[in-house]
Amino acid sequence: MISRGDFLTSGLAAAIAPFGTQGGYLQQSTIGVNVPLTGEYAQYGKQIVTGVQAAVDETNRYTSTLTRAWGVRTYDDRNSGTVASSNVFVAASDPTVVGMVGDLTADVTLAALPQYANANFAVVVPSVTDDVITARGFRNVFRLPTSNANEGRLLALALLDRHNGSNVLALTTAGDAYGASIARAFVAQAKAKHFTAEIVTFDAHEDPKNAAAVAIARTPSYVVLCGKPEALGPVAQTMRAQGYTAPFAACDAFYTPVTTENFGKALDGALVASSLAPLDRVPSIVAYLRDFQNEVGSVSAFSAYGYAAAQLIIQAAGRANATNRFQVLTELQQGGSYNLLVGQYTFAFSGDANEPNIYFYTVASTGFTFAKSAIATGFVV
C-alpha cells in the first residue's frame, strides 16, 4: 500500500530539505479556493473548502518535519463571474498562493478562465462537467470530474456492450444543456455501435402522460434519462404505468437521494452513473478516507473533489520543489500520473483526464448499491 505521506505529497519529502536546515522557518504555500461562500450555492462551495482544508490538514500532519507548511485561502466568488475574476487578481497578489481550486458553476468558471491564465495559475476544477470548460484551449485548466461528453460516451459503451435490443432512446428536457450534451454523446456512441438511437426532448412542464406516450411509441429497448430527476423521474414513473418494461439508466444528476426516495419503485434495478467512485471500495485510500471522515463527517462529492484538487496541487508542488504558481503550473503541464482520493489521473492537453471513467450504482427504494465501473481498473474492487 502507498504510504500516507507518499499519497498526499507524491515526492514532497524527497524534494524539500528537512526542517531546521533553513534556519527553522517553514515555507508557506497556500491553495486558493474560489467558490461561493454566501448566497444560494454557499453550501456546495463550503463543502469544496472543507475538502481542500482536510487535505491540507492531512498533509501538514504527516509531513510535519519538512520545511513547507500548507494553508488555505478562501475567496467568495458569490457565484458571479465578475467577482470570481476579481478574486483571481487578489490571489495573484499573494506570492504564497501556488494554485487555485474553483469555481463551482460553468458560467462563473468560464468568465474567470482568462484571468486564471493571465495570472499563470493552475486552476483545478472540482465540480463543473460542462464540455466547454476544456474546449477553449486554455493550458492551465485541470478538470477532475468526468465531462458530459465522456459520460455520455461511456454510458453507451458500458450499457450497450451486451444489450440484445436495437432501439435505444435518450430522454432529456428542453433548455437543459447538461442533459442535452450527455444525450448527444450517448446517441452518437450508440449509433457507432450500430444501434438505432435518437434523442427525445420534452418540455420540462409537459404532462408526464404525454411525454411517456411519445417515448413508448418509439418502442425502445433501453431508455437513458439524461437530465434532472425532478423533470425526468415523473416521465419514467408514467412509462412504467403505461407498460414500459425494458431497462432504464440515468446520468450523474440522478445519483441523489431524490431518485431513491421519489422514484425508487419505477427505477428499481436501473443503473445510475456517477463520476465519483465508491470510495469505501478503494483499497489504496482506506487510511486517508478514515481520517477524512473523522474530520468532516459525511463525505460528499463536493468535499471529495475538493480534497483531490488540493492533493493535485500539493503533489505537483512536491515534484517540482515549486515555490510559486509558475512552477506548479509548469509541472502540471508536463504531465505525469497523480494518485488522488477520487482516482488515478493523467491529464490530456485539454485538461481532462486521459482515461475518464464513470461508476454505476443500482437503484433500489432503500438506496444505491455499487454495480460496476464503465472501465474496469485496479482502483476499485
FENBEL-V103505 format. One record per pair of residues at least 24 apart in sequence whose C-alpha atoms are under 7 Angstrom apart, sorted by the first residue. I is the first residue (numbers start at 1). GAP is how many residues later the second one is. D is the distance in whole Angstrom. If there is no record, write none. Layout:
# FENBEL-V103505
i:I gap:GAP d:D
i:I gap:GAP d:D
This chain:
# FENBEL-V103505
i:1 gap:283 d:6
i:2 gap:282 d:7
i:5 gap:57 d:6
i:5 gap:58 d:7
i:7 gap:332 d:7
i:8 gap:51 d:6
i:8 gap:303 d:6
i:8 gap:307 d:7
i:9 gap:305 d:6
i:9 gap:306 d:5
i:9 gap:309 d:6
i:10 gap:305 d:5
i:10 gap:308 d:7
i:11 gap:307 d:5
i:11 gap:308 d:5
i:12 gap:303 d:7
i:12 gap:306 d:4
i:12 gap:307 d:6
i:13 gap:53 d:7
i:15 gap:303 d:6
i:15 gap:304 d:7
i:15 gap:306 d:5
i:16 gap:50 d:7
i:16 gap:51 d:7
i:16 gap:305 d:7
i:17 gap:49 d:7
i:17 gap:50 d:7
i:18 gap:47 d:6
i:18 gap:48 d:5
i:18 gap:49 d:6
i:19 gap:46 d:5
i:19 gap:47 d:5
i:19 gap:48 d:5
i:25 gap:42 d:7
i:26 gap:41 d:5
i:26 gap:42 d:5
i:26 gap:43 d:6
i:27 gap:40 d:6
i:27 gap:41 d:4
i:27 gap:42 d:6
i:28 gap:40 d:6
i:28 gap:41 d:5
i:28 gap:42 d:6
i:28 gap:68 d:6
i:29 gap:39 d:7
i:29 gap:40 d:6
i:29 gap:41 d:5
i:29 gap:42 d:6
i:29 gap:67 d:5
i:29 gap:68 d:6
i:29 gap:69 d:6
i:30 gap:40 d:6
i:30 gap:41 d:5
i:30 gap:42 d:5
i:30 gap:43 d:7
i:30 gap:66 d:5
i:30 gap:67 d:4
i:30 gap:68 d:6
i:31 gap:40 d:6
i:31 gap:41 d:5
i:31 gap:42 d:6
i:31 gap:66 d:6
i:31 gap:67 d:6
i:31 gap:68 d:5
i:31 gap:69 d:6
i:32 gap:40 d:6
i:32 gap:41 d:5
i:32 gap:42 d:6
i:32 gap:59 d:7
i:32 gap:65 d:6
i:32 gap:67 d:6
i:32 gap:68 d:5
i:32 gap:69 d:6
i:33 gap:40 d:6
i:33 gap:41 d:5
i:33 gap:42 d:6
i:33 gap:67 d:6
i:33 gap:68 d:5
i:33 gap:69 d:6
i:34 gap:40 d:6
i:34 gap:41 d:5
i:34 gap:42 d:6
i:34 gap:43 d:6
i:34 gap:50 d:7
i:34 gap:67 d:6
i:34 gap:68 d:5
i:34 gap:69 d:6
i:35 gap:40 d:6
i:35 gap:41 d:6
i:35 gap:42 d:5
i:35 gap:44 d:7
i:35 gap:67 d:6
i:35 gap:68 d:5
i:35 gap:69 d:6
i:36 gap:40 d:5
i:36 gap:41 d:5
i:36 gap:42 d:4
i:36 gap:43 d:5
i:37 gap:39 d:5
i:37 gap:41 d:7
i:38 gap:40 d:6
i:39 gap:39 d:7
i:44 gap:258 d:7
i:45 gap:59 d:7
i:47 gap:255 d:6
i:47 gap:256 d:5
i:48 gap:254 d:5
i:48 gap:255 d:5
i:48 gap:258 d:5
i:49 gap:257 d:6
i:50 gap:253 d:6
i:51 gap:252 d:4
i:51 gap:253 d:6
i:51 gap:255 d:4
i:51 gap:256 d:4
i:52 gap:254 d:5
i:52 gap:255 d:5
i:52 gap:258 d:5
i:54 gap:238 d:6
i:54 gap:253 d:7
i:55 gap:252 d:5
i:55 gap:255 d:6
i:55 gap:256 d:6
i:79 gap:29 d:6
i:80 gap:28 d:6
i:81 gap:26 d:7
i:81 gap:27 d:4
i:81 gap:30 d:5
i:81 gap:31 d:6
i:84 gap:24 d:7
i:84 gap:28 d:6
i:85 gap:26 d:7
i:85 gap:27 d:5
i:85 gap:30 d:6
i:88 gap:27 d:6
i:88 gap:28 d:6
i:92 gap:27 d:6
i:95 gap:229 d:7
i:96 gap:228 d:7
i:97 gap:228 d:7
i:98 gap:226 d:5
i:98 gap:227 d:4
i:98 gap:230 d:7
i:99 gap:24 d:6
i:99 gap:214 d:6
i:99 gap:226 d:6
i:100 gap:24 d:6
i:101 gap:24 d:6
i:101 gap:208 d:7
i:102 gap:24 d:6
i:104 gap:24 d:6
i:106 gap:24 d:6
i:120 gap:205 d:7
i:120 gap:206 d:6
i:121 gap:204 d:6
i:121 gap:208 d:6
i:122 gap:207 d:5
i:124 gap:185 d:6
i:126 gap:179 d:5
i:126 gap:180 d:6
i:126 gap:183 d:7
i:127 gap:175 d:7
i:130 gap:48 d:7
i:134 gap:216 d:5
i:134 gap:217 d:6
i:134 gap:218 d:7
i:135 gap:215 d:7
i:137 gap:213 d:7
i:139 gap:211 d:7
i:139 gap:212 d:7
i:140 gap:189 d:7
i:141 gap:210 d:5
i:142 gap:209 d:4
i:142 gap:210 d:6
i:143 gap:208 d:6
i:143 gap:209 d:5
i:145 gap:130 d:6
i:146 gap:129 d:6
i:146 gap:210 d:6
i:146 gap:211 d:7
i:148 gap:33 d:6
i:148 gap:34 d:5
i:149 gap:32 d:6
i:149 gap:33 d:6
i:149 gap:36 d:5
i:151 gap:31 d:6
i:151 gap:207 d:7
i:152 gap:30 d:4
i:152 gap:31 d:6
i:152 gap:33 d:5
i:152 gap:34 d:4
i:153 gap:32 d:5
i:153 gap:33 d:5
i:153 gap:36 d:6
i:154 gap:220 d:6
i:155 gap:31 d:6
i:156 gap:30 d:5
i:156 gap:33 d:6
i:156 gap:34 d:6
i:158 gap:216 d:5
i:165 gap:56 d:5
i:166 gap:29 d:5
i:166 gap:30 d:6
i:166 gap:55 d:7
i:167 gap:28 d:6
i:167 gap:29 d:5
i:167 gap:30 d:6
i:167 gap:53 d:5
i:167 gap:54 d:5
i:167 gap:55 d:7
i:168 gap:28 d:6
i:168 gap:29 d:5
i:168 gap:30 d:7
i:168 gap:52 d:5
i:168 gap:53 d:6
i:168 gap:54 d:5
i:168 gap:55 d:6
i:169 gap:28 d:6
i:169 gap:29 d:5
i:169 gap:30 d:6
i:169 gap:31 d:7
i:169 gap:51 d:6
i:169 gap:53 d:6
i:169 gap:54 d:5
i:169 gap:55 d:6
i:170 gap:28 d:6
i:170 gap:29 d:5
i:170 gap:30 d:6
i:170 gap:53 d:6
i:170 gap:54 d:5
i:170 gap:55 d:6
i:170 gap:56 d:6
i:171 gap:28 d:6
i:171 gap:29 d:5
i:171 gap:30 d:6
i:171 gap:53 d:6
i:171 gap:54 d:5
i:171 gap:55 d:6
i:172 gap:28 d:6
i:172 gap:29 d:5
i:172 gap:30 d:6
i:172 gap:53 d:7
i:172 gap:54 d:5
i:172 gap:55 d:6
i:173 gap:28 d:5
i:173 gap:29 d:5
i:173 gap:30 d:5
i:173 gap:31 d:5
i:174 gap:27 d:6
i:174 gap:28 d:6
i:174 gap:29 d:5
i:174 gap:30 d:7
i:176 gap:51 d:7
i:178 gap:49 d:7
i:179 gap:47 d:5
i:179 gap:48 d:4
i:180 gap:46 d:7
i:182 gap:44 d:6
i:183 gap:43 d:6
i:204 gap:27 d:6
i:208 gap:26 d:6
i:208 gap:27 d:5
i:208 gap:30 d:6
i:209 gap:29 d:6
i:211 gap:24 d:6
i:212 gap:26 d:6
i:212 gap:27 d:5
i:216 gap:28 d:7
i:221 gap:25 d:6
i:222 gap:24 d:6
i:222 gap:25 d:5
i:222 gap:26 d:6
i:223 gap:24 d:6
i:223 gap:25 d:5
i:223 gap:26 d:6
i:224 gap:24 d:6
i:224 gap:25 d:5
i:224 gap:26 d:5
i:225 gap:24 d:6
i:225 gap:25 d:4
i:225 gap:26 d:6
i:226 gap:24 d:6
i:226 gap:25 d:5
i:227 gap:24 d:7
i:227 gap:26 d:6
i:228 gap:25 d:6
i:228 gap:26 d:7
i:229 gap:24 d:7
i:229 gap:25 d:6
i:229 gap:30 d:6
i:233 gap:30 d:6
i:236 gap:30 d:7
i:237 gap:26 d:7
i:237 gap:29 d:5
i:240 gap:26 d:6
i:260 gap:103 d:7
i:260 gap:104 d:6
i:260 gap:105 d:5
i:260 gap:106 d:7
i:260 gap:107 d:6
i:261 gap:104 d:6
i:264 gap:99 d:6
i:264 gap:100 d:5
i:264 gap:101 d:4
i:265 gap:100 d:6
i:267 gap:96 d:6
i:268 gap:95 d:5
i:268 gap:96 d:5
i:268 gap:97 d:7
i:269 gap:93 d:6
i:269 gap:94 d:5
i:269 gap:95 d:6
i:270 gap:92 d:6
i:270 gap:93 d:5
i:271 gap:89 d:6
i:271 gap:90 d:5
i:271 gap:91 d:5
i:271 gap:92 d:6
i:272 gap:88 d:5
i:272 gap:89 d:5
i:272 gap:90 d:6
i:273 gap:85 d:6
i:273 gap:86 d:6
i:273 gap:87 d:5
i:273 gap:88 d:6
i:274 gap:84 d:6
i:274 gap:85 d:5
i:274 gap:86 d:6
i:275 gap:82 d:7
i:275 gap:83 d:5
i:275 gap:84 d:6
i:276 gap:25 d:7
i:276 gap:66 d:7
i:276 gap:83 d:7
i:277 gap:65 d:6
i:277 gap:82 d:6
i:278 gap:92 d:7
i:281 gap:99 d:6
i:281 gap:100 d:6
i:282 gap:97 d:6
i:282 gap:98 d:5
i:282 gap:99 d:6
i:285 gap:56 d:7
i:304 gap:38 d:7
i:305 gap:37 d:7
i:308 gap:32 d:5
i:308 gap:33 d:5
i:308 gap:34 d:6
i:311 gap:29 d:6
i:312 gap:26 d:7
i:343 gap:36 d:7
